[in-house]
Amino acid sequence: MAIKRRGGIRMVRNILNELTASGVRHLIISALFFVVYALCGTAIMLTVLFLIDRHIHGESISFISAAWVLGSLLVLKTISNAIADMSKHFAGFDLVERIREKIILKLKMFSLGFYTNERLGEISTIIHKDVDNMEMVVGHLWTRMSADFIVALILDIGLFCVDWRMALTMVAILPIALFSLYRGIRSGMKAQEESQDNLADMVSLFVEYVKGIPVLKVFGGKGMFRDRLDHSVSEFGESSKNTSRLAAVSVGRYTFLIELAFALMATIGLWWTLQGELSLFAYLMFIIVSKEFYKPFVNMESHWLNYIKVKDSYGRISHLLNAPVITNPEQPKTATHFNLSFDKVDFHYEKEGFEMKNLTFHVPEGTVTALVGSSGSGKTTITSLLLRFWEPQNGSIRIGGLDIREMDYDYLLGKISVVMQNVILFSDTIANNIKVGNRNATQEEIEEAARRAMIHDFIVSLPDGYETKIGENGLGLSGGQKQRLSIARAFLKDAPIILLDEITSNVDPVNEYKIQQAMSALIRNRTVLVIAHHLQTIRNANQIIVMDKGHLVENGTHTELAAKNGMYCKLLSMQ
C-alpha cells in the first residue's frame, strides 16, 4: 500500500481537527496545567535560592512563611501535574476513538477487491499500532511540547530582564543544535519508513500463515512458508536496528550540543562573576533556571522521534481513509421489480489472468437460474459483481431495469440475501448470529426464521437456547447446522433476490433433507441465482447458464442443453 505523505504542521492540524469539543477542551486544559507545573518547579528552586541569599546577607527569614510558600508551590505543582496528565489522556482517548470509528465506517465502504492478505495485515497494523500512535500527538507533540516552549519563552524573557548578556549566551548554540537534530532526523526518516513497511509485510505474512496452517500441516509446506516468514522477520529486525542506530547517533550529537550550550553559559557566567560583573545571586539564578529552560530542547529528541512514528502512522491512516470507495448516487433510485440482467459486462482482476468479456444474460423475476462451469469459469465472479464487491470495467448490471450503480449501496445489499457453502458465523450468541439478517428483528421473528430454516428444535435443545454462545466461524456446530443458521438469516432478511451456493454437497443425508426443505421454502417466489456443483440438483431450474473461462457458452433449460451435446453435456458426463 502506497503511503501518502503529509507536511508536519498540516499533519498535526488535521489530526487535532479530529478531536471533539470535549477533546479540545481537555487538550487546552492539559497544556495550561503543564505550564503551571513547570513554572511551579522553577518557582520552588528560585524561592530556595532567594531564602539562602537572604540568610547569607544576614536578613531575617520567617520559617513558617517560607514553609507555607514552598508547601503551597509543591501542592500546586502536584495537582497541576495530575490534572494535566489526566486531561492529556482524555484527549488522547477521544482522538483514538474518533479515528477508529472513521476507519471502521470506511472499511464497510470498500469493495471486496480492496481486501487482500497483504492489506489485511496492513489494516491490522493501522487499527492497532498506527492509531495508538496518534495519541502521541496530543500527549507529546502538542501538550507537552507547546507547554515546554511556553515555559522556555517565559523564563527566557525573565532572564533577559536580569542580564541580557547571560541570556544571549544561554541561547547562542541552540540554533546549531536544532539544525543538527533536524538533519539527523531527516536522515533517519527513510529508515523508519522502511522499517514500518517491513512490519506491515511481516504482519501480512503472519496473517496468511495462521490462516493457512491447516493446509500447510496436511501438505507439509510449513518449512517453505516458515523460510519466507523468517526472512520477513529478519528484514524487519535489520531495518529496526538501522533506524535505532541512526537515531542514537543523531540524538547523541544533539545532546552533546545542548550540554555544551549549558557549559558555555556556566563558564562565561562564572568568569563574569569572578570579575565582579555579575552578582553571585544572578549567576546561581541562571544556573538553576537554565536547567528548566533547556528542558524543552533536551526533550526535543524524544519529540522528534515521536514525530517520525506519528508521521509514518498518519501517512498510512490517511491513505486508508482517502482510498477510493463504492460511491452512492446523489439521487438514488429504488427498484419496483427484481429481475436481473447483465448487459455486455467486461471485467478482469488486476493480478490474475481471468477475463470476462461481453457477458450478457437475463434472469426473469421470481425464477431460478443456475450457474454451472468448471472451477475458475466465472460463477462466483458474477455474484460478486452483482453485490458490487467488484466493479466491471464496461457494461451494466441491472435489477428491475435499473443499473445497480444508480442505487444506494446499502439499499442494494438490503435486497439481496446470500447463502453460501462457507458460512461466516461470529463469536456471539446464536440469536445475534441470526440477527445479522435483520438487526431490528424481534425475538419472535428470530425464532420464526429459525423454524422455517428447520433449526429451531436444535437451538432450543441447547442449555442456553438462543443465548448459546458459539465459537468463531461456528466452532462446535456441524456443517449442516451452520448452513441452516445461514438460511435462517436469509428468512429473517426477507430479500427478494437470493444468491445461493449449492450448500448440500458436504452434509449428511439428514441435514441435506432439512436444508432442501428449508431452501425450497426460501426461494419460493424470489429471484434466485444459484452456483451449482452437482448438476442433478438443478434439473428443474428455469434457466441454466454454462460458463467457461469468463464467457457464457450455453444457456437454456436442462432439457434444451442436454439436447445440444455441448459443454453442459460434458459436465454431466463427468458426474
N, C-alpha and C positions, 0 to 999 in steps of 0.2 A: 504494500500500500504506500503510495507516494505521500510524503509528508509536506503539508503546506506551511511554509514558514511565515511568521509574523514579526513585526518590529516590537522591541521591548516595551516601550511606553504604550503603544496601541494594544499590545497583548494584555498588559496589566489593566488597562482601561476596560477592555472587552470582558475580561474575567470579572472585574468588580461590578460591571453592569448586570451580571447575573444575580447579584445579591438582591434579596427582598428589602423592603423598607426596614424591617426588623434587623436584617443582617447589616445594613449600612449603619444603623444606629449603634449596634454592638461594635462595629469596626471603629467608628469615631470615638466611642467611649474607651475602647481598648487603647487607641493611640494616645489620647489625652492622659489617661491614668499611667501609661508607661512614661510619659514626660514627667508627671508628678513624682513617680517612683524614682526616676534618675535624679531629678533635682533634689529630692529629699536626701538621697545618698550623699550628694555633693554638699548639701547644707549641713549635714551631720559632721562631715570632716572639717568644713570651714568653721563650724561652731567650736569644735575641739581646739582647732588652731587659734581661734580668737581667745578662748579661755586661757590657753597656755601663754599666749603673748601678754595678756593682762597680768598673769601671775609673774611672768619674768620681769615685767615693769613695776612690780610691787603694788598693783591695783587690787582692790578687794573684789572677791568673787562670791556670789551667793550660791552656795551648793544646791539649795532647793530650787532656785530659779534655773540653774544650769541643768539639773536633773530633769526638771519639768520640760524645758525646751528640747533636750535630747530625747527624752522619752516620747514626747509628742511627735517629733520628727520620725522616730523609729516606728511608732504605731501607724502614722500616716503612710510611711513607706511600705509597711507590710500590707495594709489594707489596699493601697493603690496597686500593688503587685498582684494581689488576689483578684481584684476587680478587672484589671487589665487582662490577666491570663484567662479568666473565665469568659470575658466578653470576646476575646480573640477566638477561643474555641467555639463559642456560639456562632460567631460569624463564619468560621470555617465549616461547621456542620451545615449551616444554611446554604453556603456555596456548593458544597459537595452534593447535598440533596437535590438542589436545583439542576445541577449539571447531569446527575444520574437520571433524573426524571426526563430531561430533554433527550438523553441518549436512548432510554427505553422507548420513548414515544417515536423517535427516529427509526429505531430498529424495526418497528412494526410497519414502516412505510417503504422499506427496501424490497426490491424484487428478489426472488429466490437466487438469481444469478449473482447477487452480492455476496452470498454466503458460501464460502469455500472453506476447506480445512485451514488454509493459511489465514484467512480472515477471521475464522472463529477463534484461533489462538490470539490474534492481534486484538480482537474485540474484547476478549477476556482480560488481556493486559491493560487495555484502555479503561475498562469499567473498574478494575481493582486498583492497579498501581497508578495509572496516569490521573485518574480522577482524584485519588487521595493526595497526589502531589499538588493539586490545585489549592489545597488548604495552606500550602506554604505561602501563597500569595498574600493571604490575609494574616497568617501567623508570623511571617518573617519579612517578606518583600514589601509589605505596606505598613503594618502596625509598628513592628519593631524598628524597621529601617527609617520610617518617617519620624517616629518618636526620637530615635537616636540623633538624627540630624537636626531636629528642632532644639534638642538639648545642647548639641555641639554649637549651634548658632548662638543660643542664649549665652553660653559660657564664653564663647569667643568675644562676643560684644562686651561682656563684663570684663574680661581680661584686657581687652584693648583700652578700656577706661582706666585700668590700673597701671599698665605700662605697655605702650604700643610697640616698643622695640621687642620686648619678650614675646608678645602676642604674634608679631610678624615672624620672629624666629621659629616659633612653635609650628607654624603652618608652611614654612619655606619648602620643606621636602615633600609635602603631601601631594602636589601635582605630579611629581616624578613617580611616587609610589603608586598612585591611582592609575597612571598611564601604564606602568609596568604590569599591574594586575589586569588591566583591560587587555593588553597584548597577550598575556599568558592565558587568560580565559578564552579569548578568541581562538588561540591555537588548540585549546582542548575541546572546543565545541564539536569539531568534526569527529573527534574520537568518541565523544559522548553520544553523538547521533548514531555512529556505527555500532556502539555498544547496545543502544536501545533497539536498533534494527535486528541485531543478533539475538537479543532477548525475545523479541516478537517471533522470530523464526524458531527459536528453541521451544517456546510455549506452543506454537502451532504443531511442531513435531510431537511434543508430549501429548497433545490432544489427539492427534492422529494415531499415536502409538497406543494410548489407552483404549481408544475406540476399536482398534484392530487387534487387541491382544488375543481374543478367541481364535481368529483366523491365523495369526502368527503361530500360536501354540499348535494348532492342528496341522499346519503345513510346514512347521519347523523353520519359519522365517525370522525368528527372534534375533538371531545373530546378525543377519544382514541389516535389519532395521536398527538394531542397537548400535551398529557401527555409524550409521547416519546420525543417530541421536548423540552418541559420544562425540562425534566431530562437531556437531552444533553446540554442545555444552563447552567443548574446548575453545571454539571460536568466541563464544560469549565470555568465557573466563579470560582469554588473552586480551580481548578488547576492553574489558573492565579493568584489567591490570594497567593497560596503556593509559586509560583515562585517569586512573588514580595516580600514576607516575607523573603525568603532565600537570595534574592539579597540585601535587605535592611540590613540584619544582616552582610553579607559579606562586603558590601560597607562601612557600619558604622565602622566596625573593622579596615578596611584598611585606611579609612580617619583619624581615631584616630592615627594610627601609623605614617602616613605622618606628621600630626601636631606635634606629639611627636618628630619626627626627626628634624623639624624646631626649636622646643622649646629647644631641647638638644644643637643644634648648637648655637642658640642665647644666651643661658645661659652660656655655656662654653666660647663663644667668649666675652661675657660681662666680665666674670671673668678675662680673659687674658688681656682685655683692661684696666680694673681697676688696674691690676698688672703691667701695662706698657709693657707687652709682645706683644701687638697688637695695632697698631695705631687706633684712632677713625675713620679715613677715611677708613681704610681697613675693620674695623668692620661694618660700615654702608654700604660699598660696598657689603659685604657678605649678610647682611640683605636684601638689595634691590635685588641683583641678584639672591639670593636663591629662592625668590618668583617665578621668571621666570624659574629657574632650576627645582623647584618642580612641576611646572605646568603640564609637561607631565605625571608625576606619579600620580598627582591628577586626570588627565583626564583618566588614565588607567581604572578607574572604569567604565566610560561610554564606553571606547573602548572594555572592556571585555564583557559588556552587549550587545553591538552591535555585537561582535564576536559570541556570543551564538545564537542570532537571525539569523545572516548570515549563521552560520554553519548548523543550522537546515534547513533553507530555501534552502541552497545549496544541502543538502542531498536529499531533495525532488526533486529539479530540476534535479540533477544528476541521480536519479533513473528514472525519466521520460525520460530523454534524452538517457539513456542506456537500456531502456526497449526493449525487442525483437520486431521486426517489420517484415512486409512482405518483404522478400528478393527477389531481382531480380537476374536471372541467369547471369553469366559472358558473355555468348554468347546467348542472347535471340533469340527465333525463332518467325517467323510470320506464320500465317495460310493462306492457299490459298482457303480452303473450310471451311464451317461453320456448319457442322453437330455436334451434341453434344452427348457425351456418358459418363455415369457413370459406372465405372468398379470396382466392388467389394469394394464399398466405405463403410468404417466404420467411425462412428462419434458419439460422445456424448458430452454433455455440462458438464462443471466442477461441477456446483452446482445443476443440475437437474437430474431427473431420466430418461429423454428421451435418447434413444439409437437407432442409425441407424446401421444396420448390413448387410453387403454384398449386398448393393444396386447396382443393375446393370440394366441399360436401355439405349436405343439409340434413338436419335431424328434426323431423316434424314434432310438434308439441305433443306430449303425452305418449311418446313411443320409446322403444328400447333400441338403441344402436350399439352394436358390439364392435370393438376394435380388435383385430387379430393381426398377427405377424410375428416374425422371429424377434429375438432379443435385439434391441437397438434399431428397430424399424421405425420408431417414432410414436408409439402408442402413448407412453407416459408424457412425451413432449406435448402432444395435443391437449391433454388435460391440464398440463402446466400453463400452456398458453391461454387456455380458457380462464384459468384462475389469475392470469396476469403475473404469474411467478416469473415469466419471461415476456419480453415484448417482441413481436415479429418485426422483421426488417421492412417487409412490404405486405400489402393486403390488409384485410379486415376480418375480425371475428365478431359475429353479431348474435344478440339474444333478442328475440321478438322484433327483428329488423333494425335494432339499434346497435351501433358499434359499441363494444364494451368500454372503449376509452371515453365515450360520452356519458358514462355512468359514474356516480360516486363509487370509489373503490370499496368502501365498507358496504354500500348497498349491493354491489355486485357479489361480494363474498356472502352476504346475507341471503342471497337467492340460490346458493349452491351448497349442497351437503356432500361431503367426501367420506367414502367408506373404503379404506384400503387394507391390503393384507398386513402391512406393517403398522399396527395400531400404536399411536403415541398416547400413552397414559402418564399422568403426573403423580408424584408422590404426595397424595392427598386422599380425601375420603372418596368412596365410590360415588356418593351424591354429587360432589363437586366435579368429579370427572365426567359424569353425565351432563352436568350443568354447563359444561363448555359449549354445548349446543345452543343454550339459551340461558344467559346468566341471570335473567329476571324470572326464571321459571319458579313456580311454587313446588313444594314437596309433593303435592298431589300430581302435578304434571310430570315431575321426575319419575314417580312410581308408575304412572300410566305409560310413559315411554318405555320403561323397563319391562312392563308386562307385554307390550307389543313386540319388544325385542326378545321375548322369551328368556329373560334373565332375572326377572323379579323373584321367582321362587328360590333361586340360588342365593340372591342377595339377602333375603330375609332369613335364610338358614344360617347366616353368619352371626356370631355372637353380638356384634355391634350393628348389624344390618347395614343400612345405607351410610352410616357413620364409620364403617370399617375403613381403616386406612390401608392403602395398598402401596407397594414399593414403586420406585421409579420404573417407568415403562411396564407397569402392571406386574412387578415381581410377585410371584406367588399365585398368579392366575394362569389358567391354561390358555392355549391359543384361541380356542373356541369361545371361552368366556370373555377374553379381550375383544374379540370381534363383535360379540353381541352387545358389549358395552358401547362399542363404536356405533353400532346400529341404533342403540337407544339414543345416543347423541343426535343422530340424523332424524329420528322420530321427533325428538324434542325441538329441533330446529325447524322442522316442517317446511323445508325449502322446496320450491317447485322443480329444481334441477338436481339430479343425483349423479355424481361421478363415482363409479364403482369399480374397484379392482376385484377380480374373482377371488373370493375370500374363503372358499371351501376346499381349496387344494391341499391344505396341510392340517386338516382336522379329522377327528374320528367320526364314524358314521352317525352317532347320536348327536353330536354337535352340528354335523353337516345338515342333518334333517331340521334341527331347530333354526339354524341360520337360514336355510332355504325358505322355511315357513315365514320367518321374520322379514326376509328380503322380498318375498312375494307381496307382503302387505305394504312394505315401504315404497316399492317402485310403482304401485298402482296409481294410475292417472298422473304420473310425473314424467318429465323428460329425462331419460336415462342414457348415459354414455358409460359403457362397461368395457373394461380391459379384460379380454378373455384369454385364458391359458389352456383350458380344456374345452375343445370345440363342441363336445356333445352337450355342454351346458347352455349353449346359445343358439340351438337349432330353432327355437321359437322367437328369436329376436326379429323385430320388424325390419331391421337392416343390419347387414354385416359389412364392415369396411376392412379391406385387406391392405395392410401397409407393408412396404418393403423399402428399406434404406431411405426413409423420409418421403416416399412417394406413395400415392394411392394407386394401387394396381388393379383392384377389383372392388366392386360393391354391389350389393343385392341381397336377396333373402338366401337362406341356406339352400333351398331347392334350386334357385337360379344359379348360384355359384357352383353347386355340385355338378350341374349340367355342363359347365364351361370347361371342366378339366384343366383349370388353371392353377394359380398359386394356392387358392383355398383348398383345392383337392390334394395338392402336395402336402399341405399342412395336416389335412385329415388323415392321409395315409401314414403319417409319421406318428400318429397316436393310437 
